[in-house]
Amino acid sequence: MDDPETKEEMVHTAQVSKSLGKSSDPGMQSAIGKRLKAYYDDVASEPVPDRFLSLLDALDEAESASKTSGRK
């Protein structure tokens, strides 16, 4: 969710809520929560970069090697 308008809208909603002193308004909290969840879901559904997967594989190998060498 790289939509700048949506991000701006979330910031604006939070600013308006804060300026009105209604930061605990359940309706506003719900709207902000739904937008944040939608943003998080979009980010979480993106594929993991190959470079990151390679680093994770290398970490697993190093961890396995340290465990086997530590047992001897």
N, C-alpha and C positions, 0 to 999 in steps of 0.2 A: 504494500500500500504506500507507494511513493507519491501519492497525490498531495501536492503542497496545499491545495485548498482545504482538504480534510484536516491536515495538521493545523493549519491556521484557524480553522473553525473550532477545533478542540481547544486551542490556546485561548481563543476569543471567548468561548463558552466558560472556561475556567476563570478568566479575568473578570468577566461580567458577574459571574457568581460571587467571586471574592469581593468585588467592589460593592455589591448589593448586600454583603454580609450574610449571604445564604449558602455558605459553604457546606452546611449540613442538610440542605434541601434534598430530600430523598429522590425527587424527580430528576433534579440536576445531576445528582450522584449517579443515578441509574443511566442517564444519557451519556455521561462521561465514561462510565464503566463499559457500556456497550460499544462505544467508539474505540476505546482502548483495546477491548477484546478483539474487535474486528481488525485493528491494526496488528496486534500480536499474532492473530491467526494467519494473516497474510505473510508476515515475516517468518513464522514457524513453518509454513508450507513451502518456502523457498528451498531449492536443492542445496545440499552441503557442497561447498567448493572442493574440487579434486585435491587441491593443495592441503586443505584441512584434513581430508580423509587420509592422505599420505602421512601427515604428521601424527594422526591418531594411531595408524598402523605402526609407525616407528616407535611410538611410545609403548604400545602393547608389546612389541618385540623386545624392547629394552627392559620392560618390567618382567617379562617372562625369563629373560636371560639373567637378570639379577636374582630372581627367585631360585633358579636352578643352580646358579653358582654359589648362592648362600647356603644351600643344603649340604654341600660337600664338606 
